[in-house]
Amino acid sequence: MAGLTLAFAGPRGQAHDADQIAASAPQKNPLFINMTTGDSWRGWMGLHFAHATLKQGHPVAIFLNLDAVKLAAKTGEQEMKPSMQRAPREIVADFIRDGGIVLMCGPCMAEFGLKMDDLVAGVQMGRPGYTQSFIFAENARTLTW
């Protein structure tokens, strides 16, 4: 995140650079993103954020549920806005290739008529216990998008 600097007051009032804080122990700070929007632009923003966080060294798992399951579909319309360099499905593929985890809600997929073969390669089916292992991982942070 070159060029972005946020100050946090630390002990004794000194400021800390956000990049310094993020880099302090990334492997000990996993992120779980619960993504609920299938809107192409909103989904693109969440996926882009997740991928950038992964590139900083944080383990990231995304749970696509409700209509967000459409973001990982290999086919179908994904509206492109001028600010979007890639379609959401392309970010999902790159995110997985770079080591990110994408979990799917099975009942949500069924609601939209999707099967695993319809999804970007590497997407995993979420299931009780497995999905929670990411949510409750040591030092995990959660975010809903």
C-alpha positions as CSV (number, residue, x, y, z in Angstrom):
1,M,0.0,0.0,0.0
2,A,2.6,2.5,-1.1
3,G,1.6,6.1,-0.5
4,L,-1.0,5.3,2.2
5,T,0.1,6.3,5.7
6,L,-2.1,6.3,8.7
7,A,-1.0,7.3,12.2
8,F,-2.0,5.4,15.3
9,A,-1.1,6.7,18.7
10,G,1.2,4.2,20.4
11,P,2.6,4.0,23.8
12,R,3.8,7.5,25.0
13,G,1.9,9.1,22.2
14,Q,4.3,8.3,19.3
15,A,2.8,7.7,15.9
16,H,3.1,4.4,14.0
17,D,3.0,3.9,10.3
18,A,0.1,1.6,9.2
19,D,2.5,-0.3,6.9
20,Q,4.9,-0.9,9.9
21,I,2.0,-2.2,12.0
22,A,0.7,-4.5,9.2
23,A,4.2,-5.9,8.6
24,S,4.9,-6.5,12.2
25,A,3.6,-10.1,12.3
26,P,1.4,-10.8,9.3
27,Q,1.5,-14.6,9.6
28,K,0.0,-14.2,13.1
29,N,-2.9,-12.0,11.9
30,P,-5.1,-14.0,9.5
31,L,-8.2,-12.3,8.0
32,F,-11.6,-13.9,7.4
33,I,-13.9,-12.0,5.1
34,N,-17.6,-12.9,5.1
35,M,-18.7,-11.5,1.7
36,T,-22.5,-11.2,1.1
37,T,-22.8,-9.0,-2.0
38,G,-23.0,-10.3,-5.5
39,D,-22.9,-6.8,-6.9
40,S,-19.9,-6.8,-9.3
41,W,-18.4,-3.4,-8.2
42,R,-19.0,-4.0,-4.5
43,G,-17.7,-7.5,-4.8
44,W,-14.7,-6.3,-6.8
45,M,-13.9,-3.9,-4.0
46,G,-14.0,-6.6,-1.4
47,L,-12.0,-9.1,-3.4
48,H,-9.4,-6.4,-4.3
49,F,-9.1,-5.6,-0.6
50,A,-8.7,-9.3,0.3
51,H,-6.0,-9.8,-2.4
52,A,-4.1,-6.7,-1.3
53,T,-4.2,-7.9,2.3
54,L,-2.9,-11.4,1.2
55,K,-0.1,-9.7,-0.7
56,Q,1.0,-8.0,2.5
57,G,1.6,-11.5,4.0
58,H,-1.6,-12.0,5.9
59,P,-3.4,-15.4,5.4
60,V,-6.9,-14.5,4.0
61,A,-10.0,-16.6,3.7
62,I,-13.1,-15.4,2.0
63,F,-16.5,-16.9,2.6
64,L,-18.8,-16.2,-0.4
65,N,-22.4,-16.5,0.7
66,L,-25.9,-15.2,-0.2
67,D,-25.6,-13.8,-3.8
68,A,-21.8,-13.3,-3.5
69,V,-21.5,-16.9,-4.7
70,K,-22.0,-15.4,-8.2
71,L,-18.6,-13.6,-8.0
72,A,-16.8,-17.0,-8.4
73,A,-18.9,-18.2,-11.4
74,K,-16.8,-18.9,-14.5
75,T,-19.6,-17.6,-16.7
76,G,-22.4,-15.1,-16.4
77,E,-22.6,-11.3,-16.4
78,Q,-20.2,-9.4,-14.2
79,E,-20.7,-5.7,-14.9
80,M,-17.5,-3.8,-15.3
81,K,-17.2,-0.2,-14.0
82,P,-14.5,2.1,-15.2
83,S,-12.5,1.7,-11.9
84,M,-12.4,-2.1,-12.3
85,Q,-9.3,-3.4,-14.0
86,R,-10.5,-7.0,-13.8
87,A,-13.8,-8.9,-13.4
88,P,-14.5,-10.3,-10.0
89,R,-14.0,-13.9,-11.2
90,E,-10.5,-13.0,-12.4
91,I,-9.6,-11.6,-9.0
92,V,-10.9,-14.8,-7.4
93,A,-8.6,-16.9,-9.6
94,D,-5.6,-14.7,-8.9
95,F,-6.3,-14.6,-5.2
96,I,-6.5,-18.5,-5.1
97,R,-3.3,-18.8,-7.2
98,D,-1.5,-16.5,-4.7
99,G,-2.5,-18.7,-1.8
100,G,-5.9,-17.3,-0.7
101,I,-8.7,-19.5,0.4
102,V,-12.2,-19.1,-1.1
103,L,-15.0,-20.9,0.6
104,M,-18.6,-21.2,-0.8
105,C,-22.0,-21.5,0.9
106,G,-23.5,-24.7,-0.5
107,P,-27.2,-23.7,0.1
108,C,-26.5,-20.3,-1.5
109,M,-24.9,-22.0,-4.6
110,A,-28.0,-24.2,-4.9
111,E,-30.3,-21.1,-4.7
112,F,-28.5,-19.7,-7.7
113,G,-28.3,-23.0,-9.6
114,L,-24.5,-23.2,-9.3
115,K,-22.4,-26.4,-9.0
116,M,-18.7,-26.7,-8.2
117,D,-18.0,-27.2,-11.9
118,D,-19.4,-23.8,-12.6
119,L,-16.9,-22.1,-10.3
120,V,-13.3,-20.8,-10.7
121,A,-10.8,-23.5,-10.1
122,G,-9.6,-23.9,-6.5
123,V,-12.8,-22.6,-4.8
124,Q,-13.7,-24.9,-1.9
125,M,-17.0,-25.9,-0.4
126,G,-17.5,-24.4,3.1
127,R,-18.9,-26.8,5.7
128,P,-19.6,-26.7,9.4
129,G,-16.3,-27.0,11.3
130,Y,-14.1,-26.3,8.3
131,T,-15.4,-22.8,7.8
132,Q,-15.2,-22.1,11.5
133,S,-11.6,-23.1,11.6
134,F,-10.8,-20.0,9.6
135,I,-13.1,-17.7,11.7
136,F,-11.7,-18.9,15.0
137,A,-8.0,-19.3,14.0
138,E,-5.6,-17.8,16.5
139,N,-5.5,-14.0,16.2
140,A,-7.9,-14.0,13.3
141,R,-9.7,-10.8,12.4
142,T,-13.1,-11.0,10.7
143,L,-14.7,-8.5,8.3
144,T,-18.1,-8.5,6.6
145,W,-18.3,-7.0,3.2
